[in-house]
Amino acid sequence: MSNQLNSFDNSEPSSMFKDIQVLIMPALIGKKRLTLFESHIKKLGGKVCQIGDVKGGLCEPSHIIVEDSFLLDKTNLDKQMKTLGREREFQVIVGTRWLSDCIKMKMLLPFEDYQFHPPKLSKDGCLPSKRAKSSSESTTQQTSNKPIQEDKFACSQSSSLPTKVEGGNELIIQELQKLADAFRIKGDTWRSHGYTKAISAIKRCGKVLSCYEDAVALPGVGDKIAAKVWEILETGSLMKVSEVCNDSKTISLQIFTNIWGVGPSTAENWYQVGCRTLDDVRDKVALSKQQEIGLKHYEDFLQRIPRSEVEEVGLIVSDAMKTIEPSVSVIPVGSYRRGKDTCGDIDIMICQPDHYDSKAVLSKLIISLKITGLITDDLVSLEKEGNQRKYLGVCCLPGEGKKHRRLDIFVVPKSEEATALMHYTGSALFNRSARLLAAKKGMSLSEHSLHGGIVRESFAGPQGFE
């Protein structure tokens, strides 16, 4: 039977599924991915069987395809077959990777490597024992025996990316980013984070994705997002983007959340009172001081900042700091330190001796920068907020046509330099991953310190602005 199933005319890939009848078990596959699979089978000359027809004896599948995870579990695989009233041993059952690889390589592949393989027997000829463990025993084994796969954490991955590879996945990244942004502005933080995590994994993967299995194998990419990756690869677009991103409400919410000081909740409230545009906001809403500034510099804040401009602002801050306290170092952080070509805002970290008064140092610096004209607006007042370590404001370099930019300044004591530098360099995904990895190792990590593990006694500080 296997010889018959694997015989076909290689010269006609458009009919490579001729005389093959395929039943795809829908469990864990997803509707969109299932539809794409069935479309390919028909396009390549095959016939798609439906579950009802198989049960009624109206269609006899030559291949039954299941989601790959079922091939690792005999019990679940047998349950799938029993829903058809059949025994696994009498069927040609393969995983979805077989179908994906056939489509990708444009040839009918042998299915032996894509079938269920029973677990290996132990030396005494028995299957591994499945003795129930107590909860305490299970917990102890998890912490003592199960190694932490550090390479699976985002914070363990290099941020250096092969440009050609990332470019090959550019369309995938763009489409998923649209969904991440849309869910963020709607206040769905969980789903937004899920897409952001997947995007980061795709950027770091080091290869051009070509199928569902390539995507689902990446850490941080689950079945649903992998199915969306495959949809993008097959159709060049993502139906979910049209559903989520292109309605008039989402467009309005996007406009509103681009105003500094406006989050998803405020944007939703404005929409509910009838605001649809920036002009509506000006006419109908009582704005806070921060929102007024955000609206005033709306277009400027949306423009990316070149590295050269960040460096110019950093040098001005450094020169001002030298006149106040020469022993204090000024370090550019954020996306600039991560090596990005452009930045969304300008982040500066100031590191001072532990015994210094951080509020006094920061206050003197802000006054100096206002006198020189670099700082034009306060987004967070030191006096009102009572925060002695952080300033949020707006800066603008001298000269015609210069744009207003967001400026964040952080003051940290020397004893916290290492952890603060890592935190303020970011990204948010990196920091979240690093804190999780620390917790897995029985430690506690924040921008202030690392507790519970071995911390290096010395830290070679980064080079700041001279």
Helices and strands as residue ranges (DSSP letters): H 2-5, G 13-15, E 21-24, H 31-43, E 47-49, H 51-55, E 63-66, G 68-72, H 74-82, G 88-90, E 93-95, H 96-105, G 112-114, H 135-144, G 150-152, G 154-156, H 163-168, H 170-185, H 189-204, H 212-216, H 223-235, H 239-245, H 248-257, H 264-272, H 278-284, H 289-296, H 298-302, E 305-306, H 307-324, E 329-332, H 334-337, E 342-343, E 346-352, H 358-371, E 375-380, H 382-385, E 390-395, E 405-413, G 414-416, H 417-425, H 428-440, E 444-445, E 450-451
